[in-house]
């Protein structure tokens, strides 16, 4: 039987592609949108990572989610530096979540509080994505809007404490393979991965509505 990490990756592949190829992300990475769209996207990320990381201290002691809580991954402080750069020192006063973002963050928070297996699903879809496709976003953002390489504006995508991302991702997949869960629970976790991608895609859809290119 395939390792759990492989099952998760293959089961959520279609949703992953759908998220990556959304109109908003295609327009953003294609340089067709201004820096304001990038800043708005960064604001939405803050709400999701606030939900992911608010209970990290409590979850660190959980037998299921605990191994995944690693300080090197935490993104909220980096997001806040980026938002200060993008929106100014009082960025919190203008911060608003789209309804799709509120739904996404609420589901993450619910899993963080009540279902460690579901929390892992959201953890996996976010952080492994940041380490992989996120690097493409960083490169495009630096070139399109002139951010300093790995500097303010793109710090969210810079994992300063992970020297070897490939090795880190291998270790992460080994943690997934070792999750103490029976087959039924693993199927529930896989289903939550699909839900996580769908929630993410809904945020892209809402951003696409807000930053619609004129035909």
N, C-alpha and C positions, 0 to 999 in steps of 0.2 A: 504493500500500500504506500502511496505517495506521502512524503512528510507533510505535516500540517501547514508549514510555510508555503509549500508548493500548491496545496489545495486552496489556500487563501488567495494566492496570486492568480491562479487560473480562474477561480470562481468569480473574481471581481474584475477580470480583464476588460470585459466590455464596458462596464461602468467607468473604469479608469480611462479608457480611450475617449469615451464620451465627454468626461470632464476636461481632459487635456485639449480636445478639439472643439470646445465650445466657441461660439462666435466671439464672445467677449475676450477669451484668452487668445484666440487667433488674432484678433484685432490689436490687442495689447502687445503681443510678442512681435506682431508684424509692423509695429511702429506707427499704426494708424490712429492711435489714441494719444491724448496728451498726458502729461505727468499727473494731472488731476485724477484721471481714471486709475492710475497706479496707486496714488495716495488713498483713494476711496477703497480700493481693494485691500490695501494694507490695513485700513481701519476695520474692515470686516474681519480680517484675520485676527485682530486683537481680541475681539469678542470670543472667537473660537478657542484661542489659546488661553484666554482668561479662564474659560470653562475647563479646559484640559489640565491646567496647572494649579488652579485654586486649591484643589484637594490633594495635590501630589504628596505633601508631607504625611497625610493620613494614609494614603494608598501605599506608601513605601513599605509599610509593615504588612501589607496584604499578601498572602501566599501566592495568589494568582497574578495580581497586577504588580506587586512589589518589584520583581526583577526588571521590569520595564522602566521604572522611575529612575532615570539617570540624569544627574545634573548637567552633563555635557549636551543634552538634548534641549533643555528648557529654553524657550524662545521669547517669553513675555518681555523681559528686560531689553532684548535686542529690538523687538517691535516698538517699544516705547522710545528708544533712541531714534529709530527711523521716523516715527510719527512726529517727534520733536523737530527733526530735520525737514520733514515734508509739510507739516502744518503749523509749526511754531510752538513756542514753549507752552501755550495754553490749549494744546490740541484736545485735551479732555473736554473742554467747554463746548466744543463743536462736534464731538464724537457721537455718531448715531449709527445704530444697527438697522440694516434692512430687515423686513419681516422674515425673509428666508434665512438670514443670518441668525436672527433670534431663535428660529426653530432649530437650526443646526446646533447652536450653543446650548440650548435647553436640553436637547437630546444627549449631548456630550456630558453635561452636568448631571443629568439623571443617571447615566451609566456610572459616572464617577462616584455617585452617592450609593447606588443600589446594586450594581452589577459589574463586578470586576472584569468578567469575560467580555462584556460589551465595551467597557472602557479600553481594553486591549485593542479591539477592532478599530476604534477611533484613533488610538495612539499610533497604531501601525499605518493607517491610511495617511495620517498627517506627517509624522516625523520621517518615515522612510521616503515619502514623496518629497519632502523638503531636501533630503540628502541627495535625491536623484534628480527628478525634473526641476526641482527648485533652483538648481544650479544654472539651468538654461535661462530661467527667468532673471536670475541675477545678472548674467552676462548680457542679456538683451537690455535690461534696465540701465546698466552702466553705459552701454553704447548709445542707447536711444536718448537718455536724459542726462548723460554726463556725470553720473555719480562717480565718486572716487572708487577705485577698484577695492571691493570688500569694505567700503567705508559707509558713512552715514547715508541712509536711504536704502541700503541693501544689506544691512547687518543681520536682518532676519535670516538670510540665506547663508550666513557665514558661521560655521560651527568651529570656533577657534580651538575647542578642546577635543576635537576628533581629528587626529593626525592622519588617519588612514580610513577614509569613508568606506571603501570596499570591504576592508576587514571588519569594520564596525557593523556593516549591514549583514555580513556573514554571521557574526555573533548574535545579532538581533534575530535572524532567522532561526538560529539554534535555540534561542529562548522561546520562540513561537512553537518550535517542534516539541519543546519540553513542557508546554503549558499543561498543568494538571487538570485535565478535563476529559470526560468521556465523549464518545462519538456524537451523542445528541447535543451536548454543550458545544462541541466544536462546530457542528452545523449551525447552531444559533449564532456563534461568533462570526462565522462566514456570512450569514445572512445580515448581520449588523455591519460588516464591512461593505456589503452592497448598499446598505442604507446610508452609510457614511458618504460614499461616493455620490449617491443620489442627492443627499443634502447639500454637498459641495457644489454639485452641478446646478442645483436650484439657485444658489448664491450667484454663480456665474450668469445664470439666466436673468436674474434681477439686475445685476450690474450691466448686462447687455442692454436691458431696457432703458437703464439710466443713461448709458453712453452709446446710444444708437447712432451709427454713422448714417448721414443722409444719403439716400440712394442716388 
